[in-house]
Amino acid sequence: MRIPEPRPDRTTGQATGPAASRRPTGTTAPAVPRRPAGGPPRPSPRALRALQRSAGNAAVAGLVARSKDRTSEASEEEPVRRSAVHEVLSEPGRPFTGALADEVEARYGGTDLSHLRVHTGAVAQRSAAEIGARAYTSGDHMVLGAGSTTEDVLHEVWHTFQQSRGPVSGRDNGDGLKVSEPDSPEEREAAAVAHELISSPVPAGAAAGAPAVQRATAAGPSVSSAHRCVQRAPAADSGGSQHSGAGSHQSTQPVFSFAPSLPANPFLYTDGDTQFWVGPNPPEGFFDVDQHCAYMATHWLLHGTPTGLRYEDFDDATRRDASDTVRRWAASGGLEAQEQYARTRLGGATVDGTRLAGQATSGKLPPGTLIWFGTSRHAEAAVVAAAGQFLMYDPNTGRTTTRDADGFAAYIASRNAFVVRYAPEAEHDASCKCCVIM
């Protein structure tokens, strides 16, 4: 079943077991396990302000038929259309590294994306063509078809973030596919973010210094083949310093060490070069960089528990990602960089504090709304748990508390940075979020 699409080169979606998203209509994708997001992606300034200017494309998520019976019952055309997609996604792909990855990571504010897998080549292009797509995603896997552009890749990367947060909206097209509408919230987000990022210059040096511990070793064909499949904008290709090779990364790799006992929100210290210490009692000659509260507040909103979150609750990879993110913030933007990070990671927007307080006290914040707020010294988070009730999280204690609307408004009065991801109203939620098929 075909879906009218304003721009058939963009679709997205997610399989209900394993996630699968793609850009236009029709094919069943095999299941790909979705691994939990270990570290957050970093923000693009003004990215979500473009939401109302951008119309997304239809989103398609493949629902895999796991039983042999369903396969045998399919028409003779169906296996042919599905075969290339299944073949591609049954392969591990290769790490998303190299020149193209450097550019995309830089546009996402220096976020490490090496956990993503990329598929290119003849079979990948054929699979995209079979579903009428220029590119599509399934969990952490991105499949690039012929004619994919850098903006397409930025769009698909955002879909991997969306899928890491949970199911995406869509409808069953009767052919084993879950298809979202062209103006679905997920598509508008991805289109707006990609447009905003590609419209801005690549941040100078933002991709430099990524820690080796977060980088997967390149496997399979060199990433230059992926670069050939993606049409890069000339401005992005000029200036080789923006896409430094592995050698330059290795020369500035930070080394993180951790105190045996860690507070809820530890300080990050450095020797001013490549050595970093997390926790109390740093080595002699080290000085403090910052705490991890801005990262932790964002992480709690996406992955935390109702009781709270402590730095020591992170696994080793997430600890290193958190500390490396704080390191980059200190070098490139402070509070502004933190706010951008929260916007991109949450898929939210910057709001005025007075307006937010008014929305809270007037009952205009729907349950499920995520709020990141703070100052240049500290960041916290809150979730609208119910009408007029706020679950508040303070990284300094690692615990949560509750406040009513008036208490919340009074509490945030002294803060000056606010990022909000508004929850959809109940009726919109039912139509767009609760129709995920199993």
C-alpha positions as CSV (number, residue, x, y, z in Angstrom):
1,M,0.0,0.0,0.0
2,R,1.5,3.3,-1.1
3,I,1.2,6.5,0.9
4,P,1.1,9.9,-0.7
5,E,4.3,11.7,0.1
6,P,5.2,15.3,-0.5
7,R,8.9,14.4,-0.7
8,P,9.3,10.6,-1.3
9,D,13.0,10.8,-0.4
10,R,12.3,10.9,3.3
11,T,10.5,8.5,5.5
12,T,11.0,7.0,8.9
13,G,9.5,4.6,11.2
14,Q,10.1,1.8,13.7
15,A,9.4,-1.8,14.0
16,T,7.5,-2.6,17.1
17,G,9.9,-5.3,18.3
18,P,13.2,-4.1,17.0
19,A,13.0,-0.6,15.6
20,A,13.0,0.0,11.9
21,S,12.6,3.4,10.2
22,R,12.8,4.3,6.7
23,R,12.1,7.0,4.3
24,P,9.3,6.2,1.9
25,T,6.8,3.5,1.4
26,G,6.7,-0.1,1.4
27,T,8.7,-3.1,2.5
28,T,9.0,-5.3,5.5
29,A,12.3,-4.9,7.3
30,P,13.8,-7.6,9.4
31,A,14.1,-7.1,13.1
32,V,17.3,-5.4,14.4
33,P,17.8,-5.3,18.1
34,R,17.9,-1.8,19.4
35,R,20.8,-1.2,21.8
36,P,20.2,1.4,24.6
37,A,21.7,4.8,23.9
38,G,24.9,4.9,25.9
39,G,25.5,8.6,25.6
40,P,23.6,11.6,24.5
41,P,23.8,13.4,21.3
42,R,24.6,17.0,21.3
43,P,22.5,19.9,20.2
44,S,22.1,22.1,17.3
45,P,21.2,25.7,18.0
46,R,17.8,26.7,17.0
47,A,17.2,23.3,15.6
48,L,13.6,22.8,16.7
49,R,12.6,26.3,15.9
50,A,12.4,25.1,12.4
51,L,9.7,22.6,13.2
52,Q,6.9,24.8,12.0
53,R,8.8,25.7,8.8
54,S,9.5,22.2,7.8
55,A,7.1,19.5,6.6
56,G,8.4,16.0,7.1
57,N,8.0,13.0,4.9
58,A,6.1,9.8,5.5
59,A,7.7,7.5,8.0
60,V,7.8,3.8,7.5
61,A,8.7,1.2,10.1
62,G,9.0,-2.4,9.2
63,L,7.4,-5.0,11.3
64,V,9.2,-8.3,10.8
65,A,7.2,-11.4,10.2
66,R,9.0,-13.9,12.5
67,S,7.1,-17.0,11.6
68,K,7.8,-19.2,8.6
69,D,4.0,-19.4,8.0
70,R,3.7,-15.7,7.3
71,T,6.6,-15.9,4.9
72,S,5.1,-18.9,3.1
73,E,1.8,-17.1,2.8
74,A,3.2,-14.0,1.3
75,S,2.8,-13.3,-2.4
76,E,5.6,-14.0,-4.8
77,E,6.2,-10.3,-5.2
78,E,6.6,-9.7,-1.4
79,P,9.7,-11.8,-0.8
80,V,11.4,-10.1,-3.8
81,R,10.7,-6.7,-2.4
82,R,11.7,-7.6,1.1
83,S,14.8,-9.7,0.3
84,A,17.3,-6.9,-0.1
85,V,16.2,-5.1,3.0
86,H,16.4,-8.4,5.0
87,E,19.8,-9.1,3.5
88,V,21.1,-5.7,4.4
89,L,19.9,-5.6,8.0
90,S,21.0,-9.1,8.7
91,E,24.6,-7.9,8.2
92,P,26.4,-6.0,10.9
93,G,27.4,-3.1,8.6
94,R,30.4,-1.1,9.7
95,P,31.0,1.6,12.3
96,F,30.0,5.1,11.4
97,T,33.4,6.6,11.4
98,G,35.6,8.6,9.0
99,A,35.2,11.9,7.2
100,L,31.5,11.9,6.8
101,A,31.0,10.8,10.4
102,D,33.3,13.6,11.6
103,E,31.1,16.1,9.8
104,V,27.9,14.7,11.1
105,E,29.3,14.5,14.7
106,A,30.5,18.1,14.4
107,R,27.1,19.3,13.2
108,Y,25.6,17.5,16.2
109,G,27.9,19.4,18.5
110,G,30.7,16.8,18.9
111,T,28.5,13.9,19.8
112,D,30.2,10.5,19.4
113,L,28.1,8.5,16.9
114,S,30.4,5.5,16.4
115,H,27.8,3.2,17.9
116,L,25.8,3.6,14.8
117,R,26.2,1.2,11.9
118,V,26.1,2.2,8.3
119,H,25.3,0.1,5.2
120,T,26.2,1.2,1.7
121,G,26.9,-0.4,-1.6
122,A,24.8,-2.1,-4.3
123,V,22.6,-4.2,-2.0
124,A,21.9,-1.3,0.3
125,Q,21.0,0.9,-2.6
126,R,18.7,-1.8,-4.0
127,S,17.0,-2.2,-0.7
128,A,16.4,1.6,-0.4
129,A,15.1,1.6,-4.0
130,E,12.7,-1.3,-3.2
131,I,10.9,0.8,-0.6
132,G,11.2,4.0,-2.6
133,A,13.7,5.6,-0.2
134,R,16.9,7.5,-0.4
135,A,17.8,6.3,3.1
136,Y,16.2,4.5,6.0
137,T,17.1,3.4,9.6
138,S,16.5,0.4,11.8
139,G,17.5,0.9,15.4
140,D,21.2,1.9,15.2
141,H,21.5,0.9,11.6
142,M,21.4,3.5,8.8
143,V,21.1,2.3,5.2
144,L,22.1,4.8,2.5
145,G,20.7,4.5,-0.9
146,A,21.8,6.0,-4.2
147,G,21.8,9.8,-4.1
148,S,21.8,10.2,-0.3
149,T,22.9,13.6,0.8
150,T,24.5,14.8,4.0
151,E,21.2,16.2,5.1
152,D,19.6,12.8,4.6
153,V,22.2,11.3,7.0
154,L,21.6,14.0,9.5
155,H,17.8,13.2,9.2
156,E,18.4,9.5,9.8
157,V,20.7,10.1,12.7
158,W,17.9,12.0,14.4
159,H,15.6,9.0,13.8
160,T,18.0,6.8,15.7
161,F,17.7,9.2,18.7
162,Q,13.9,9.1,18.4
163,Q,13.8,5.3,18.3
164,S,16.1,5.1,21.3
165,R,13.4,7.0,23.3
166,G,10.7,4.5,22.4
167,P,8.1,3.6,19.8
168,V,7.3,6.2,17.0
169,S,3.8,7.0,15.7
170,G,2.4,5.3,12.7
171,R,-0.3,3.1,11.2
172,D,-0.3,-0.4,9.8
173,N,-0.6,-0.3,6.1
174,G,-1.8,-3.9,6.0
175,D,1.4,-5.2,4.5
176,G,3.4,-5.8,7.6
177,L,4.6,-2.2,7.7
178,K,3.9,0.6,10.2
179,V,3.6,4.0,8.4
180,S,3.4,7.4,9.9
181,E,1.8,10.4,8.4
182,P,4.0,13.0,6.6
183,D,3.4,15.6,9.3
184,S,4.0,13.2,12.2
185,P,5.8,14.8,15.2
186,E,8.8,12.5,14.6
187,E,9.1,13.5,10.9
188,R,8.8,17.2,11.6
189,E,11.5,16.9,14.3
190,A,13.9,15.0,12.0
191,A,13.3,17.3,9.1
192,A,13.6,20.5,11.1
193,V,16.8,19.3,12.9
194,A,18.5,18.1,9.7
195,H,17.5,21.3,7.8
196,E,18.8,23.5,10.7
197,L,22.1,21.6,11.0
198,I,22.9,21.5,7.3
199,S,22.1,25.3,7.0
200,S,24.7,26.1,9.6
201,P,28.5,26.0,9.1
202,V,30.3,23.0,10.5
203,P,31.6,24.0,14.0
204,A,35.3,24.4,13.7
205,G,37.2,21.7,15.6
206,A,34.0,20.3,17.2
207,A,34.8,16.8,16.1
208,A,38.4,16.8,17.4
209,G,39.5,15.0,20.5
210,A,37.0,12.2,20.6
211,P,38.2,9.7,23.2
212,A,39.3,6.4,21.8
213,V,37.4,4.4,24.4
214,Q,34.1,5.5,22.7
215,R,35.2,4.8,19.2
216,A,34.6,1.4,17.6
217,T,37.4,0.1,15.4
218,A,36.6,0.5,11.8
219,A,35.7,-2.8,10.1
220,G,35.0,-3.9,6.6
221,P,35.3,-1.5,3.6
222,S,36.9,1.9,4.3
223,V,34.5,4.7,5.2
224,S,35.6,6.5,2.1
225,S,33.1,4.2,0.2
226,A,30.3,5.6,2.5
227,H,31.5,9.0,1.7
228,R,31.2,8.3,-2.0
229,C,27.6,7.3,-1.5
230,V,26.7,10.5,0.3
231,Q,26.8,13.7,-1.7
232,R,28.6,16.2,0.5
233,A,28.0,19.9,0.2
234,P,31.1,21.7,-1.2
235,A,31.3,24.0,1.8
236,A,31.5,21.1,4.1
237,D,34.2,19.4,2.0
238,S,36.5,22.4,1.9
239,G,38.9,22.8,4.7
240,G,40.4,19.4,5.6
241,S,40.9,20.5,9.2
242,Q,37.2,20.0,9.8
243,H,37.5,16.3,9.1
244,S,40.6,15.3,10.8
245,G,41.8,11.7,10.4
246,A,42.3,9.1,13.0
247,G,45.8,10.2,13.7
248,S,44.8,13.6,14.9
249,H,42.1,12.0,17.1
250,Q,44.7,9.8,18.7
251,S,47.0,12.7,19.5
252,T,44.5,14.4,21.7
253,Q,42.6,11.5,23.2
254,P,41.6,12.3,26.8
255,V,42.3,9.7,29.5
256,F,39.7,9.4,32.3
257,S,40.4,8.1,35.8
258,F,37.8,7.7,38.5
259,A,38.0,8.0,42.3
260,P,37.1,4.8,44.2
261,S,34.1,6.5,45.8
262,L,32.0,9.0,43.9
263,P,29.4,11.5,45.0
264,A,26.1,11.9,43.3
265,N,27.3,14.6,41.0
266,P,31.1,14.5,41.0
267,F,33.5,17.2,39.7
268,L,35.6,16.6,36.6
269,Y,39.3,17.7,37.0
270,T,42.1,18.0,34.5
271,D,45.8,18.5,34.4
272,G,45.2,21.0,31.5
273,D,46.3,18.4,28.9
274,T,44.8,15.0,28.3
275,Q,44.5,13.6,31.8
276,F,41.1,13.8,33.6
277,W,40.0,12.8,37.1
278,V,36.4,12.2,38.1
279,G,35.5,12.5,41.8
280,P,37.1,13.9,45.0
281,N,40.8,14.2,45.9
282,P,42.2,14.8,42.4
283,P,45.9,14.3,41.8
284,E,48.2,17.3,42.6
285,G,48.2,19.9,39.9
286,F,44.7,19.1,38.6
287,F,42.1,21.8,38.6
288,D,38.3,21.5,38.3
289,V,36.4,21.8,35.0
290,D,32.8,21.4,36.0
291,Q,30.3,19.0,37.4
292,H,28.1,16.6,35.5
293,C,24.7,18.0,36.4
294,A,23.7,19.2,32.9
295,Y,24.4,15.8,31.4
296,M,22.8,14.0,34.3
297,A,19.6,16.1,34.2
298,T,19.1,15.3,30.5
299,H,19.9,11.6,31.0
300,W,17.5,11.3,33.9
301,L,14.7,12.8,31.8
302,L,15.3,10.2,29.1
303,H,16.4,7.1,31.1
304,G,16.2,7.8,34.8
305,T,14.0,6.3,37.4
306,P,11.3,8.0,39.6
307,T,13.7,7.8,42.6
308,G,16.6,9.6,40.9
309,L,20.0,9.1,39.4
310,R,23.6,9.2,40.6
311,Y,26.8,9.3,38.5
312,E,27.9,6.0,39.9
313,D,24.7,4.4,38.4
314,F,26.1,4.9,34.9
315,D,27.9,2.0,33.3
316,D,31.5,2.6,32.3
317,A,30.8,3.7,28.8
318,T,28.2,6.2,29.9
319,R,30.5,7.6,32.6
320,R,33.2,8.3,30.0
321,D,30.7,9.8,27.6
322,A,29.3,12.0,30.4
323,S,32.8,13.2,31.4
324,D,33.9,13.7,27.9
325,T,30.8,15.7,27.1
326,V,31.5,18.0,30.1
327,R,35.1,18.3,28.9
328,R,33.9,19.5,25.5
329,W,31.3,21.9,27.0
330,A,34.0,23.6,29.0
331,A,36.1,24.1,25.8
332,S,33.2,25.3,23.6
333,G,30.4,27.1,25.1
334,G,29.6,26.4,28.7
335,L,25.9,27.0,29.5
336,E,25.0,27.7,25.9
337,A,26.5,24.4,24.8
338,Q,24.7,22.6,27.7
339,E,21.4,24.1,26.7
340,Q,21.9,23.2,23.1
341,Y,22.7,19.6,24.2
342,A,19.4,19.4,26.1
343,R,17.4,20.8,23.2
344,T,18.8,18.2,20.8
345,R,18.8,15.3,23.1
346,L,15.3,15.9,24.4
347,G,13.9,17.1,21.1
348,G,12.7,20.2,22.9
349,A,12.9,24.0,22.6
350,T,14.2,26.9,24.7
351,V,11.4,28.7,26.5
352,D,11.2,31.8,28.7
353,G,11.2,31.1,32.4
354,T,8.3,33.5,33.1
355,R,6.2,31.9,30.4
356,L,7.0,28.4,31.7
357,A,6.0,29.4,35.3
358,G,2.7,30.8,34.0
359,Q,2.0,27.6,32.0
360,A,2.7,25.6,35.2
361,T,0.4,27.6,37.5
362,S,-2.4,27.8,34.9
363,G,-2.4,24.0,34.4
364,K,-1.3,24.3,30.7
365,L,1.6,21.8,31.0
366,P,0.3,18.3,30.0
367,P,1.5,15.3,32.0
368,G,4.7,13.8,30.5
369,T,6.2,17.2,29.7
370,L,10.0,17.1,30.2
371,I,11.7,20.2,31.6
372,W,15.5,20.8,31.8
373,F,16.5,24.0,33.6
374,G,19.4,25.6,35.4
375,T,22.1,28.3,35.5
376,S,25.7,28.5,34.5
377,R,26.5,26.7,37.8
378,H,23.9,24.0,38.1
379,A,21.2,22.2,36.1
380,E,18.2,20.2,37.2
381,A,15.2,18.5,35.7
382,A,11.5,18.0,36.2
383,V,8.6,15.9,34.7
384,V,5.0,16.9,34.9
385,A,3.7,13.8,36.7
386,A,0.1,14.8,36.7
387,A,-2.0,18.0,36.5
388,G,-0.3,20.5,38.8
389,Q,2.3,17.9,40.1
390,F,6.0,18.0,39.3
391,L,8.6,15.3,39.9
392,M,11.9,17.2,40.4
393,Y,15.4,15.8,40.1
394,D,18.5,17.4,41.5
395,P,21.8,15.8,40.4
396,N,23.6,17.1,43.5
397,T,21.6,14.8,45.7
398,G,20.8,12.2,43.1
399,R,17.3,12.1,44.4
400,T,13.8,13.3,43.4
401,T,11.2,15.4,45.2
402,T,7.7,16.5,44.3
403,R,6.3,20.0,44.2
404,D,2.9,21.5,43.2
405,A,2.6,24.0,40.5
406,D,3.1,27.0,42.7
407,G,6.2,25.4,44.4
408,F,7.6,24.6,41.0
409,A,7.1,28.1,39.7
410,A,8.8,29.6,42.8
411,Y,11.7,27.1,42.6
412,I,12.6,28.0,39.0
413,A,12.3,31.7,39.5
414,S,16.1,32.1,40.0
415,R,17.0,30.0,37.0
416,N,17.8,31.4,33.6
417,A,18.0,28.5,31.1
418,F,15.0,26.4,30.3
419,V,14.4,23.6,27.7
420,V,11.0,22.0,27.4
421,R,9.7,19.0,25.5
422,Y,5.9,19.4,25.7
423,A,3.9,16.3,25.9
424,P,1.2,16.0,23.3
425,E,-2.4,16.5,24.4
426,A,-4.2,13.3,25.3
427,E,-6.3,13.2,22.1
428,H,-3.2,13.7,20.0
429,D,-1.3,11.2,22.0
430,A,-3.9,8.6,21.4
431,S,-3.8,9.0,17.6
432,C,0.0,9.4,17.2
433,K,1.6,7.5,20.0
434,C,-0.7,4.7,21.0
435,C,-1.2,3.1,17.6
436,V,2.1,1.3,17.6
437,I,1.5,-2.3,16.4
438,M,3.0,-5.2,18.1
